[in-house]
């Protein structure tokens, strides 16, 4: 019995030693893994340290090469570009002078017509009948007046009878002239030369002589042609003295829908001296020769006004200007070749450049490229380039 107990005790001690040995080996393996990880982390730290030392040895990032222009004040013509609409120099209504049935249109809509050219024909038969009746009545009264004149000279009739016959004849002759005019007016002719408009009343319509019922068409005189436009408050604010001076020379140029400059110069022929309360603009009108009928009434165009001068302004390429919620700015380069943001007050576009009204001074170096790479205080290597100055172009946009 005692031997059996001793044997079981030996087995238990052997199992404990085995478990202890197994735990020891696992701890040793874990320690080895941790030592390898520490070695790797140490290598990485050494590499990062070496990279940092290398950068530190090289100093700050290299200066960014940029192109700059040197700001110089200049004097530019004051140019405004305004949306405009053409209208006939004379838009003449063609109306019927007599009433009747419209039986025929005698012209092609939209084609040129000459003064006196027949355009419409009203039914002439009622007017012919009225003329025949008036002629017969006029002949009768003329004979009666002549007969009574002879009798009056013979003192065979009273003075009153003779005067009544004479008056009746005069009325009949006047009615005859009216009947002749009515027959003539049954053919409606063009009052002026120009371009015909569309027909307002179709064949078979009953034409009245009232204001609403007598209009048949409109004839537009388009050579010369008028172009109407208005200056807003922002437009007039850019003019010398805040208004367009009628005594000052103003060049007027017309721009076609495709952007081409119209080959005929214009001149102002109307300048309102008050502000239209409905539109809030000062209404104006210019006149242009239109021999080839390039400009049509109702067409939308653009007017370019050149009046006065803008003095002590600067030109800056559009690509150099940054716009944000605070307004406009550019990067300028200081004496230490570090860039600083410079806010500006802008005018309008002139070709590919902005017109700068204030914010720059002579000699300022304005960065024109690498704009998105620049940060305040960054050091740059500036290279001065000339400013591109194309021929003066139209104002494209109000920059205020």
DRENGULO-282348 format. One record per residue (C-alpha): x, y, z; residue in three letters. Coordinates in steps of 0.25 Angstrom, whole numbers, plus 5000, padded with zeros to 4 digits. Layout:
<recs>
      X      Y      Z   residu
      X      Y      Z      ALA
...
</recs>
This chain:
<recs>
      X      Y      Z   residu
   5000   5000   5000      UNK
   5011   5010   5004      UNK
   5019   5006   4991      UNK
   5006   5009   4983      UNK
   5005   5023   4989      UNK
   5020   5026   4987      UNK
   5018   5022   4972      UNK
   5007   5032   4970      UNK
   5014   5043   4977      UNK
   5026   5041   4968      UNK
   5017   5042   4956      UNK
   5011   5055   4961      UNK
   5024   5061   4963      UNK
   5029   5057   4949      UNK
   5016   5064   4943      UNK
   5019   5077   4950      UNK
   5033   5077   4945      UNK
   5029   5075   4931      UNK
   5019   5086   4931      UNK
   5029   5095   4937      UNK
   5039   5092   4926      UNK
   5028   5095   4916      UNK
   5025   5108   4921      UNK
   5039   5112   4922      UNK
   5042   5109   4907      UNK
   5029   5117   4903      UNK
   5034   5129   4911      UNK
   5048   5128   4905      UNK
   5041   5128   4891      UNK
   5033   5140   4894      UNK
   5045   5147   4899      UNK
   5052   5144   4886      UNK
   5041   5150   4878      UNK
   5040   5163   4886      UNK
   5055   5164   4884      UNK
   5054   5163   4869      UNK
   5043   5174   4869      UNK
   5051   5183   4877      UNK
   5062   5181   4867      UNK
   5053   5185   4856      UNK
   5047   5197   4863      UNK
   5061   5201   4866      UNK
   5065   5200   4851      UNK
   5053   5208   4847      UNK
   5056   5219   4857      UNK
   5070   5220   4853      UNK
   5066   5221   4838      UNK
   5056   5232   4841      UNK
   5067   5239   4850      UNK
   5076   5238   4838      UNK
   5066   5244   4829      UNK
   5063   5255   4839      UNK
   5078   5258   4840      UNK
   5079   5258   4825      UNK
   5068   5269   4823      UNK
   5073   5277   4835      UNK
   5087   5277   4828      UNK
   5081   5282   4815      UNK
   5073   5293   4822      UNK
   5059   5299   4818      UNK
   5051   5294   4806      UNK
   5057   5301   4793      UNK
   5051   5314   4789      UNK
   5040   5313   4778      UNK
   5044   5320   4765      UNK
   5032   5329   4760      UNK
   5030   5339   4749      UNK
   5026   5354   4753      UNK
   5022   5367   4747      UNK
   5026   5380   4752      UNK
   5014   5389   4754      UNK
   5014   5402   4747      UNK
   5003   5413   4747      UNK
   4997   5415   4734      UNK
   4986   5423   4727      UNK
   4975   5416   4720      UNK
   4962   5420   4712      UNK
   4950   5418   4720      UNK
   4942   5407   4713      UNK
   4928   5402   4716      UNK
   4921   5391   4709      UNK
   4906   5390   4711      UNK
   4895   5381   4705      UNK
   4886   5388   4695      UNK
   4875   5385   4686      UNK
   4873   5390   4671      UNK
   4860   5397   4667      UNK
   4856   5403   4654      UNK
   4860   5418   4652      UNK
   4845   5420   4648      UNK
   4835   5409   4651      UNK
   4823   5414   4643      UNK
   4809   5408   4645      UNK
   4801   5404   4632      UNK
   4787   5407   4635      UNK
   4774   5406   4627      UNK
   4767   5420   4625      UNK
   4754   5414   4620      UNK
   4746   5402   4625      UNK
   4743   5390   4617      UNK
   4747   5375   4614      UNK
   4761   5372   4612      UNK
   4762   5364   4599      UNK
   4777   5363   4596      UNK
   4791   5365   4601      UNK
   4800   5371   4591      UNK
   4814   5370   4597      UNK
   4823   5359   4603      UNK
   4825   5360   4618      UNK
   4838   5363   4623      UNK
   4843   5369   4609      UNK
   4847   5383   4606      UNK
   4836   5392   4601      UNK
   4836   5406   4594      UNK
   4828   5418   4598      UNK
   4815   5418   4591      UNK
   4816   5403   4588      UNK
   4802   5396   4589      UNK
   4802   5387   4601      UNK
   4787   5383   4603      UNK
   4774   5384   4595      UNK
   4761   5386   4601      UNK
   4748   5382   4593      UNK
   4747   5394   4584      UNK
   4733   5392   4578      UNK
   4725   5400   4590      UNK
   4735   5411   4587      UNK
   4733   5411   4572      UNK
   4718   5411   4574      UNK
   4719   5423   4584      UNK
   4728   5430   4574      UNK
   4718   5428   4563      UNK
   4707   5433   4571      UNK
   4715   5445   4575      UNK
   4719   5448   4561      UNK
   4704   5448   4557      UNK
   4700   5457   4568      UNK
   4711   5467   4565      UNK
   4707   5468   4551      UNK
   4693   5471   4555      UNK
   4696   5481   4565      UNK
   4706   5488   4555      UNK
   4695   5489   4544      UNK
   4685   5494   4554      UNK
   4695   5505   4559      UNK
   4698   5509   4545      UNK
   4683   5510   4541      UNK
   4679   5518   4554      UNK
   4691   5527   4551      UNK
   4685   5531   4538      UNK
   4672   5533   4544      UNK
   4678   5541   4555      UNK
   4685   5550   4545      UNK
   4671   5552   4538      UNK
   4665   5555   4552      UNK
   4656   5543   4550      UNK
   4659   5536   4563      UNK
   4663   5542   4577      UNK
   4676   5543   4582      UNK
   4673   5532   4593      UNK
   4670   5522   4582      UNK
   4683   5525   4575      UNK
   4691   5524   4587      UNK
   4684   5511   4591      UNK
   4687   5505   4578      UNK
   4702   5509   4578      UNK
   4704   5503   4592      UNK
   4697   5490   4588      UNK
   4707   5489   4577      UNK
   4719   5492   4586      UNK
   4715   5481   4595      UNK
   4713   5471   4584      UNK
   4727   5475   4578      UNK
   4733   5472   4592      UNK
   4726   5459   4593      UNK
   4731   5455   4580      UNK
   4745   5458   4584      UNK
   4743   5450   4597      UNK
   4737   5438   4589      UNK
   4750   5439   4580      UNK
   4759   5439   4592      UNK
   4752   5427   4598      UNK
   4753   5419   4585      UNK
   4768   5422   4585      UNK
   4770   5419   4600      UNK
   4763   5405   4597      UNK
   4777   5402   4592      UNK
   4786   5403   4604      UNK
   4800   5407   4601      UNK
   4814   5408   4608      UNK
   4815   5422   4615      UNK
   4830   5421   4615      UNK
   4841   5412   4609      UNK
   4847   5401   4618      UNK
   4845   5387   4622      UNK
   4831   5382   4623      UNK
   4826   5375   4636      UNK
   4817   5363   4637      UNK
   4802   5364   4634      UNK
   4793   5368   4645      UNK
   4780   5364   4638      UNK
   4777   5353   4629      UNK
   4769   5353   4616      UNK
   4754   5353   4618      UNK
   4755   5362   4631      UNK
   4746   5373   4632      UNK
   4755   5386   4634      UNK
   4750   5397   4643      UNK
   4755   5411   4644      UNK
   4756   5410   4659      UNK
   4770   5410   4666      UNK
   4769   5395   4669      UNK
   4763   5391   4655      UNK
   4771   5399   4645      UNK
   4785   5394   4647      UNK
   4790   5385   4636      UNK
   4805   5384   4637      UNK
   4818   5393   4641      UNK
   4829   5398   4632      UNK
   4843   5399   4638      UNK
   4853   5408   4633      UNK
   4866   5401   4637      UNK
   4876   5410   4629      UNK
   4880   5417   4638      UNK
   4877   5408   4650      UNK
   4876   5412   4664      UNK
   4881   5404   4676      UNK
   4875   5406   4689      UNK
   4882   5404   4703      UNK
   4883   5408   4717      UNK
   4894   5411   4727      UNK
   4892   5406   4741      UNK
   4897   5412   4754      UNK
   4910   5403   4754      UNK
   4912   5407   4740      UNK
   4911   5422   4742      UNK
   4920   5421   4755      UNK
   4932   5417   4746      UNK
   4930   5430   4737      UNK
   4937   5443   4740      UNK
   4929   5451   4749      UNK
   4919   5439   4751      UNK
   4911   5443   4738      UNK
   4912   5443   4723      UNK
   4916   5457   4719      UNK
   4909   5461   4706      UNK
   4919   5471   4703      UNK
   4931   5461   4704      UNK
   4935   5453   4692      UNK
   4929   5439   4693      UNK
   4933   5428   4683      UNK
   4921   5418   4680      UNK
   4925   5404   4675      UNK
   4915   5393   4672      UNK
   4918   5378   4675      UNK
   4911   5368   4667      UNK
   4905   5355   4674      UNK
   4918   5347   4670      UNK
   4927   5358   4676      UNK
   4931   5364   4663      UNK
   4932   5379   4663      UNK
   4922   5386   4653      UNK
   4929   5393   4642      UNK
   4920   5405   4643      UNK
   4923   5416   4654      UNK
   4912   5421   4662      UNK
   4908   5434   4669      UNK
   4899   5437   4681      UNK
   4886   5443   4676      UNK
   4878   5443   4690      UNK
   4883   5444   4704      UNK
   4872   5444   4715      UNK
   4875   5454   4726      UNK
   4867   5446   4736      UNK
   4867   5432   4742      UNK
   4856   5422   4737      UNK
   4848   5419   4750      UNK
   4844   5405   4744      UNK
   4858   5401   4739      UNK
   4867   5409   4748      UNK
   4876   5413   4736      UNK
   4879   5425   4729      UNK
   4873   5422   4715      UNK
   4882   5425   4702      UNK
   4881   5423   4687      UNK
   4892   5422   4676      UNK
   4890   5423   4661      UNK
   4898   5414   4651      UNK
   4897   5413   4636      UNK
   4892   5400   4632      UNK
   4893   5399   4617      UNK
   4894   5384   4616      UNK
   4883   5382   4626      UNK
   4892   5374   4635      UNK
   4885   5380   4647      UNK
   4870   5376   4649      UNK
   4860   5383   4658      UNK
   4859   5375   4671      UNK
   4873   5369   4670      UNK
   4881   5368   4683      UNK
   4895   5374   4682      UNK
   4905   5381   4691      UNK
   4910   5395   4691      UNK
   4924   5399   4694      UNK
   4925   5414   4699      UNK
   4939   5420   4700      UNK
   4939   5433   4708      UNK
   4949   5440   4717      UNK
   4961   5433   4723      UNK
   4965   5425   4735      UNK
   4978   5431   4741      UNK
   4988   5424   4751      UNK
   4982   5410   4749      UNK
   4990   5397   4748      UNK
   4989   5385   4739      UNK
   4990   5371   4745      UNK
   4988   5358   4737      UNK
   4975   5351   4741      UNK
   4983   5338   4744      UNK
   4990   5346   4756      UNK
   4977   5350   4763      UNK
   4971   5342   4774      UNK
   4956   5344   4778      UNK
   4950   5340   4791      UNK
   4939   5344   4800      UNK
   4947   5356   4805      UNK
   4950   5361   4791      UNK
   4962   5361   4781      UNK
   4976   5360   4784      UNK
   4990   5356   4778      UNK
   5003   5351   4783      UNK
   5014   5362   4783      UNK
   5029   5359   4786      UNK
   5036   5367   4797      UNK
   5050   5372   4797      UNK
   5054   5359   4805      UNK
   5048   5351   4793      UNK
   5036   5346   4802      UNK
   5022   5347   4797      UNK
   5011   5354   4804      UNK
   4996   5355   4801      UNK
   4992   5369   4795      UNK
   4977   5372   4795      UNK
   4973   5381   4783      UNK
   4961   5389   4778      UNK
   4958   5384   4764      UNK
   4952   5391   4752      UNK
   4948   5383   4739      UNK
   4955   5374   4730      UNK
   4964   5380   4718      UNK
   4967   5369   4709      UNK
   4974   5358   4717      UNK
   4977   5367   4729      UNK
   4970   5373   4741      UNK
   4969   5388   4743      UNK
   4974   5391   4757      UNK
   4968   5403   4763      UNK
   4976   5403   4776      UNK
   4985   5394   4785      UNK
   4997   5394   4777      UNK
   5009   5404   4776      UNK
   5019   5406   4766      UNK
   5030   5396   4766      UNK
   5022   5385   4773      UNK
   5026   5371   4768      UNK
   5013   5363   4766      UNK
   5014   5348   4764      UNK
   5007   5343   4752      UNK
   5009   5328   4752      UNK
   5011   5316   4763      UNK
   4999   5323   4770      UNK
   4993   5310   4776      UNK
   5007   5306   4782      UNK
   5010   5319   4789      UNK
   5007   5321   4804      UNK
   5009   5334   4812      UNK
   5023   5336   4816      UNK
   5029   5326   4806      UNK
   5042   5330   4800      UNK
   5042   5330   4784      UNK
   5052   5333   4773      UNK
   5045   5344   4765      UNK
   5048   5346   4750      UNK
   5043   5359   4744      UNK
   5035   5357   4731      UNK
   5028   5368   4722      UNK
   5013   5370   4724      UNK
   5005   5365   4712      UNK
   4997   5378   4707      UNK
   4988   5375   4695      UNK
   4980   5385   4688      UNK
   4970   5391   4697      UNK
   4958   5382   4697      UNK
   4943   5383   4702      UNK
   4940   5383   4717      UNK
   4936   5368   4720      UNK
   4932   5369   4734      UNK
   4930   5379   4746      UNK
   4941   5375   4756      UNK
   4936   5383   4768      UNK
</recs>
